[in-house]
Amino acid sequence: MFKKKSRADSPDLGRIGWKYYNSIKKKAMEQEFSWSGLGVSLSIAFFIVVASATGLNLIYQSVTHVQTQKSIFKSEIYRLEKNGTKYLNIKNNSAFIQKFLAINTALAKGPAKEASALKSTIFLSATGGDSITCAAQIKNIGHSTWKAGQVFLETGPYLRSFSMFKDSSWFNYFKVLKLKNDVRPGQTANLNFSLLAPTDVTATVQQDFQLVRNNFPVSGSQIRVFVDVTQPAEPMVTTPAPIVAQNSFVYTPTPGSPAANNNEIIGPSAQITPSGGESSEITTDIKFTKEPIIRVGLYNTRGAQRIISNEIFDVYAGNHIFLSGVRAGTVAVVSFDFNTKIYTLTTPSITVSTFDFLRFIPRDDNGIFTLPDSGSSDNRFRGTIEYHYSDATGRFWAINELPIESYLKGLAETTNYAPEEFQKVMVTAARTYAMYHYDQGVENNIPDGSTKHASEHFDVDATYDQVYRGYDSELARPTVAQAVAATRGVVITYNNNVVVTPYFSQSDGHTRSWQDVWYGSPKPWLTSVSVPADSGKDLEGHGVGMSASGALAMIQSNESWQDTLKYFYQGISLEKIY
């Protein structure tokens, strides 16, 4: 700004002349204009400098953050080793770092499936010791070519799992074959591979396979193969040998899931003696050498979820290892972004993200997970915990995957103080209900759920199907756990099929038939029967199947648990299936 001149300082126009005055005035105006322009220019320059500095700082912070995360990731994650077998080495896997620490923004909507099996379930037959051929076709529906020699067919759904069908033509115990030709988008890979039938089981054995590229499964490529394995007839002997029932189904539990603790095989028409000393025939139709693994929908949520284990555990993203050897007591936090469909896992030392659902698997059968944000004080669970978003319903579920007998011990359908025989009634009906829905999933080619809950990736829920409260319920109801053990593997069948077995609290003197309440075709075992002990009472529940109040009255009148079930479920049999 110019200093204002006093009148005494003004030029003498008479002395300098008018022309000279105008020249001075013009220069002054030009000088004043240039100073104003300079001020504006400096302001613009300052803004540009600040904006550039801010942008550069953001870029620097982003790069520094990625480098820091990579450094932490490399120092925190180490090689998973189990039973002397080396699993996926993540420490030096640059593809893993790229996938989870530098997420491509083009994938913000989630990864599309890269493959589609033309037939996802295949049924075969074989005699023990024979090599058979399995033919599968998997179509490339992605956007990149599957390069010959770079894509392998391996066992699944978890990487590098052992198979009892390993043939001499395989590369090793998990790697079956590699693609011999490129498979471009839209083309189909024709896979023919050999399976060597085991000689130590007579059963229908399941083995899953999948395509794997750069140590990552090709999404959508999984196939399930069921092989009905028989053994050569034994030579004739002069002395008749006692007949022992053979296994007719082998269930392969999820890696890391607790294994069944009893593989006892009982002969046909075995006599099982209840604790009261009364003998009752229960037929045996062994379908599983190990109890099935059931998936329970615990609750759905929109908030972040903490998870803590009392034992060391591993985390899988979908079917590949994500974090290995997380220490007991570590507080891990799982969150899900409903917009980007990204799962984020945070521990005290690292934060990583993925588009795949997360599975927390204890390394020890006695591993117990605590879920502090479940909304219930009964928040401890055996087995595997999975966090899985359902595209169909828009819900984010916490799912508990565990052996079915452990699931039954965690039910809260009866009290710890009920008569033992009544507890056997309830757990047998509950086991059958759960097995029915499990079977429906298998029969309808649903890999991770029942027909009832297929869209949400589990077999039964913990509230509306049967009340399940997990490990805390098991501790609070030890006599129920005893009833589960006493009836292990026993289910209700009709015409040799496991059937649905609804039950409810109390009738008004009689039960209802299936078609009276839920319509559809009649179910012969679900007809209306009288319940004298409930006469004059109000109906509590749907009224179909078994009245718990009426069943308790029958037990108190010295009826056996088997006869009580056969009264409410007409024409049924009791069979031990594992």
DRENTI-192897 format. One record per residue (C-alpha): residue in one letter; y, z negated, x. Coordinates in pm, whole numbers, padded with zeros to 5 digits, always signed. Layout:
! DRENTI-192897
aYZX;...
END
This chain:
! DRENTI-192897
m+00000+00000+00000;f+00349+00088+00131;k+00620-00174+00176;k+00899-00120-00072;k+01224-00027+00105;s+01558-00192+00021;r+01855+00000-00096;a+02013-00042+00251;d+01719+00137+00401;s+01755+00441+00173;p+01851+00765+00349;d+02207+00895+00335;l+02172+01213+00133;g+02510+01322+00233;r+02416+01310+00600;i+02060+01451+00587;g+02108+01710+00314;w+01911+01782-00004;k+01656+02014+00155;y+01571+01763+00423;y+01531+01492+00158;n+01283+01699-00040;s+01080+01761+00274;i+01058+01387+00348;k+00968+01312-00014;k+00688+01569-00011;k+00537+01424+00307;a+00560+01073+00162;m+00378+01181-00154;e+00109+01351+00053;q+00073+01037+00261;e+00047+00819-00050;f-00212+01056-00203;s-00430+01053+00111;w-00439+00676+00120;s-00556+00663-00242;g-00827+00921-00170;l-00934+00723+00131;g-00980+00415-00087;v-01198+00606-00332;s-01396+00766-00054;l-01460+00432+00109;s-01580+00289-00224;i-01825+00576-00275;a-01948+00549+00081;f-02002+00175+00042;f-02207+00231-00273;i-02422+00495-00103;v-02485+00268+00195;v-02586-00025-00028;a-02815+00192-00242;s-02978+00345+00064;a-03029+00008+00226;t-03185-00129-00093;g-03420+00168-00121;l-03523+00143+00241;n-03582-00229+00201;l-03805-00171-00103;i-04006+00089+00089;y-04037-00149+00383;q-04148-00437+00159;s-04404-00214-00016;v-04554-00093+00311;t-04553-00445+00453;h-04723-00577+00139;v-05002-00319+00153;q-05057-00383+00524;t-05063-00758+00463;q-05309-00720+00176;k-05532-00499+00390;s-05522-00755+00669;i-05607-01040+00433;f-05875-00832+00266;k-06044-00753+00595;s-06037-01115+00706;e-06157-01258+00373;i-06441-01026+00270;y-06756-01010+00470;r-07097-00850+00447;l-07314-00962+00157;e-07655-01069+00277;k-07927-01193+00044;n-08294-01262+00110;g-08258-01103+00451;t-08142-00772+00302;k-07803-00632+00399;y-07599-00509+00109;l-07282-00300+00098;n-07058-00357+00398;i-06710-00372+00250;k-06536-00494+00564;n-06525-00150+00723;n-06522+00055+00403;s-06188+00239+00403;a-06272+00401+00069;f-06293+00055-00084;i-05953-00040+00059;q-05803+00283-00073;k-05951+00236-00416;f-05843-00121-00473;l-05539-00182-00255;a-05361+00150-00297;i-05423+00243-00660;n-05326+00600-00738;t-05058+00602-01007;a-05213+00916-01150;l-05501+00696-01262;a-05285+00457-01462;k-05466+00549-01783;g-05802+00456-01631;p-06073+00662-01465;a-06248+00927-01672;k-06625+00960-01653;e-06739+01197-01382;a-07089+01257-01512;s-07298+01276-01826;a-07675+01243-01831;l-07825+01501-02064;k-08093+01243-02143;s-07999+00888-02048;t-08337+00730-02136;i-08667+00876-02014;f-09018+00755-02108;l-09318+00822-01879;s-09677+00708-01835;a-09871+00649-01517;t-10182+00487-01375;g-10135+00232-01100;g-10135+00395-00757;d-10052+00744-00888;s-09737+00935-00799;i-09564+01096-01096;t-09260+01322-01124;c-08949+01233-01319;a-08710+01514-01419;a-08348+01430-01499;q-08037+01637-01559;i-07687+01506-01493;k-07381+01718-01569;n-07063+01709-01362;i-06784+01652-01616;g-06527+01544-01359;h-06271+01742-01161;s-06427+01743-00814;t-06736+01906-00667;w-07038+01695-00578;k-07102+01807-00222;a-07455+01874-00106;g-07579+01603+00128;q-07297+01366+00026;v-07419+01256-00318;f-07742+01058-00350;l-07964+00942-00634;e-08016+00568-00591;t-08156+00274-00781;g-07915+00095-01013;p-07718-00023-01195;y-07636-00240-00892;l-07618-00085-00551;r-07919-00097-00321;s-08158-00281-00550;f-08530-00284-00473;s-08765-00077-00686;m-09137-00125-00747;f-09161+00255-00784;k-09071+00338-00422;d-09252+00658-00324;s-09316+00790+00026;s-09078+01078-00051;w-08783+00837-00086;f-08542+00778+00204;n-08582+00401+00169;y-08632+00129-00092;f-08322+00225-00293;k-08226+00581-00191;v-08435+00839-00374;l-08294+01182-00287;k-07975+01368-00198;l-07824+01673-00361;k-07934+01991-00188;n-07668+02211-00346;d-07304+02168-00444;v-07253+02082-00811;r-06916+02203-00934;p-06734+02070-01243;g-06916+02198-01549;q-07245+02248-01363;t-07560+02039-01400;a-07767+01875-01126;n-08141+01914-01188;l-08310+01614-01028;n-08686+01600-00976;f-08813+01292-00795;s-09137+01103-00752;l-09228+00753-00867;l-09527+00563-00729;a-09675+00349-01008;p-09736-00014-00904;t-10093-00143-00887;d-10025-00505-00975;v-09901-00480-01337;t-10010-00335-01666;a-09682-00301-01842;t-09392-00087-01951;v-09158-00115-01654;q-08789-00025-01656;q-08606+00122-01357;d-08248+00248-01362;f-08105+00520-01137;q-07756+00658-01070;l-07569+00905-00851;v-07378+00746-00561;r-07100+00903-00352;n-06930+00728-00058;n-07097+00399-00154;f-06955+00416-00508;p-07155+00504-00820;v-07056+00824-00997;s-06924+00703-01332;g-07147+00800-01625;s-07445+00910-01415;q-07679+00619-01492;i-08023+00692-01642;r-08293+00449-01757;v-08659+00525-01694;f-08936+00337-01875;v-09284+00385-01728;d-09591+00273-01923;v-09813+00159-01635;t-10187+00115-01686;q-10456+00030-01434;p-10791+00204-01372;a-11078+00059-01573;e-11273-00206-01388;p-11640-00131-01309;m-11901-00257-01553;v-12037-00604-01485;t-12353-00759-01621;t-12192-01096-01693;p-11910-01078-01948;a-11586-01203-01803;p-11330-01397-02005;i-11064-01169-02153;v-10709-01234-02041;a-10407-01072-02204;q-10227-00831-01975;n-09853-00788-01955;s-09722-00490-02150;f-09358-00502-02050;v-09167-00598-01738;y-08801-00684-01779;t-08591-00638-01467;p-08316-00904-01477;t-07962-00828-01365;p-07919-00893-00991;g-07801-01246-00939;s-07901-01362-01286;p-08129-01668-01303;a-08492-01567-01307;a-08740-01694-01565;n-08897-02019-01449;n-09232-01968-01617;n-09446-01656-01599;e-09748-01815-01762;i-09989-01576-01935;i-10195-01707-02225;g-10508-01537-02355;p-10516-01369-02698;s-10519-01597-03000;a-10444-01891-02773;q-10454-02235-02929;i-10116-02402-02882;t-10129-02768-02970;p-09805-02922-03100;s-09699-03261-02970;g-09834-03426-03284;g-10187-03319-03194;e-10221-03066-03479;s-10375-02736-03369;s-10228-02414-03505;e-10316-02061-03400;i-10033-01860-03250;t-10125-01509-03144;t-10016-01376-02810;d-09871-01030-02755;i-09716-01051-02410;k-09426-00806-02393;f-09233-00960-02104;t-09352-01118-01781;k-09005-01268-01754;e-08783-01366-02039;p-08517-01113-02140;i-08156-01150-02036;i-07918-01177-02332;r-07544-01108-02342;v-07330-01350-02543;g-06971-01277-02645;l-06800-01612-02583;y-06443-01538-02694;n-06173-01273-02670;t-05833-01338-02522;r-05509-01178-02408;g-05417-01431-02142;a-05516-01480-01779;q-05843-01667-01731;r-05937-01916-01460;i-06300-01934-01346;i-06456-02190-01110;s-06815-02222-00985;n-07009-02516-00847;e-07202-02276-00621;i-07118-01982-00395;f-07085-01660-00598;d-07019-01287-00572;v-06790-01070-00782;y-06884-00720-00892;a-06646-00458-01028;g-06866-00265-01268;n-07180-00212-01064;h-07047-00237-00710;i-06966-00541-00498;f-06601-00646-00514;l-06578-00987-00343;s-06867-01136-00152;g-06949-01499-00087;v-06666-01675-00272;r-06686-02045-00194;a-06778-02307-00455;g-06472-02473-00608;t-06246-02171-00554;v-06014-02116-00849;a-06021-01745-00929;v-05791-01596-01193;v-05873-01284-01394;s-05605-01094-01584;f-05607-00767-01773;d-05315-00530-01829;f-05355-00388-02180;n-05119-00099-02097;t-05264+00028-01769;k-05618-00100-01840;i-05630-00257-01493;y-05824-00576-01411;t-05669-00804-01148;l-05851-01079-00961;t-05650-01344-00777;t-05778-01615-00544;p-05569-01850-00326;s-05580-01595-00045;i-05600-01248-00200;t-05511-01037-00504;v-05707-00718-00578;s-05721-00480-00875;t-05970-00240-01030;f-06030-00026-01337;d-06384-00165-01370;f-06486-00474-01565;l-06550-00785-01354;r-06878-00976-01320;f-06910-01320-01157;i-07267-01379-01040;p-07385-01709-00888;r-07618-01681-00590;d-07815-01986-00702;d-08008-02027-01028;n-07833-02362-01075;g-07487-02208-01058;i-07255-02324-01336;f-06922-02157-01414;t-06634-02352-01568;l-06382-02160-01783;p-06080-02391-01823;d-05893-02142-02045;s-06172-02087-02297;g-05995-02297-02560;s-06286-02542-02588;s-06392-02857-02407;d-06743-02706-02397;n-06649-02464-02123;r-06936-02462-01873;f-07198-02188-01867;r-07512-02091-01680;g-07575-01740-01552;t-07326-01457-01512;i-06974-01444-01654;e-06830-01102-01730;y-06476-01003-01835;h-06490-00677-02027;y-06228-00486-02226;s-06345-00298-02535;d-06174+00037-02583;a-06310+00053-02938;t-06163-00275-03060;g-05884-00341-02809;r-06025-00685-02730;f-06070-00844-02388;w-06395-01044-02393;a-06546-01319-02184;i-06922-01256-02191;n-07202-01486-02074;e-07519-01315-01951;l-07822-01541-01905;p-08197-01577-01976;i-08264-01618-02347;e-08432-01960-02309;s-08122-02094-02131;y-07915-01947-02415;l-08126-02134-02673;k-08076-02462-02487;g-07702-02411-02520;l-07707-02368-02899;a-07551-02624-03129;e-07740-02531-03447;t-07905-02874-03477;t-07844-03225-03346;n-08010-03414-03064;y-08140-03671-03314;a-08319-03435-03555;p-08701-03462-03574;e-08875-03276-03295;e-09069-03053-03535;f-08747-02953-03712;q-08591-02866-03378;k-08887-02637-03313;v-08824-02470-03648;m-08460-02408-03564;v-08505-02284-03206;t-08786-02048-03308;a-08572-01894-03583;a-08279-01873-03339;r-08494-01717-03064;t-08622-01456-03311;y-08272-01376-03434;a-08151-01323-03077;m-08460-01120-02978;y-08420-00897-03284;h-08067-00800-03184;y-08171-00758-02820;d-08452-00524-02925;q-08216-00322-03143;g-08001-00252-02839;v-08300-00139-02631;e-08448+00077-02907;n-08114+00248-02974;n-08038+00318-02608;i-07745+00076-02586;p-07735-00039-02221;d-07529-00357-02260;g-07543-00478-02619;s-07701-00472-02963;t-07632-00231-03248;k-07427-00505-03412;h-07194-00551-03113;a-07238-00220-02926;s-06864-00150-02913;e-06795-00486-02750;h-07077-00484-02493;f-07287-00786-02595;d-07591-00877-02808;v-07469-01178-03008;d-07145-01369-03033;a-07108-01742-02976;t-06948-01824-03311;y-07055-01613-03607;d-07409-01516-03509;q-07527-01852-03375;v-07314-02141-03250;y-07344-02140-02872;r-07164-02392-02651;g-07338-02342-02321;y-07428-02592-02053;d-07237-02881-02212;s-07442-02844-02529;e-07760-02838-02320;l-07662-03174-02165;a-07562-03322-02500;r-07886-03213-02672;p-08174-03276-02428;t-08432-03302-02709;v-08335-02956-02831;a-08394-02829-02477;q-08739-02989-02495;a-08810-02807-02823;v-08706-02481-02658;a-08952-02543-02374;a-09230-02643-02618;t-09198-02315-02812;r-09118-02093-02516;g-09150-01723-02596;v-09264-01776-02958;v-09098-01548-03215;i-09144-01452-03579;t-09298-01111-03641;y-09382-00902-03946;n-09635-00623-03899;n-09620-00699-03525;n-09244-00636-03507;v-08981-00895-03421;v-08765-00924-03734;v-08422-01052-03824;t-08435-01419-03931;p-08114-01534-04101;y-08077-01901-04189;f-07808-02115-04348;s-07715-02477-04413;q-07822-02555-04771;s-07939-02377-05088;d-07884-02463-05452;g-08255-02487-05525;h-08371-02141-05415;t-08304-01885-05144;r-08186-01527-05204;s-08357-01205-05110;w-08204-00969-04857;q-08121-00699-05111;d-07960-00947-05351;v-07695-01042-05093;w-07669-00758-04842;y-07821-00473-05048;g-08010-00198-04873;s-08389-00172-04854;p-08588-00488-04928;k-08723-00689-04637;p-09057-00835-04750;w-09026-01150-04538;l-08682-01225-04687;t-08764-01286-05054;s-08640-01562-05281;v-08835-01890-05260;s-08775-02220-05434;v-08634-02514-05237;p-08701-02827-05445;a-08526-03055-05197;d-08201-02859-05252;s-08210-02866-05633;g-07878-02974-05782;k-07689-02912-05455;d-07424-02653-05384;l-07507-02339-05190;e-07369-02362-04836;g-07398-02026-04667;h-07524-01680-04755;g-07852-01806-04901;v-08083-01555-04728;g-08384-01665-04524;m-08426-02032-04436;s-08238-02329-04577;a-08197-02576-04289;s-08169-02861-04538;g-08488-02751-04715;a-08673-02705-04384;l-08577-03055-04273;a-08714-03196-04599;m-09045-03016-04545;i-09075-03156-04190;q-08998-03504-04324;s-09284-03451-04571;n-09518-03391-04274;e-09532-03012-04292;s-09581-02847-03951;w-09303-02645-03795;q-09522-02333-03812;d-09597-02372-04185;t-09232-02444-04257;l-09130-02115-04100;k-09405-01928-04283;y-09281-02068-04615;f-08924-01948-04579;y-09013-01622-04408;q-09293-01483-04624;g-09590-01298-04474;i-09486-01349-04112;s-09683-01432-03798;l-09586-01637-03495;e-09640-01460-03164;k-09578-01558-02804;i-09421-01252-02638;y-09344-01395-02292;
END
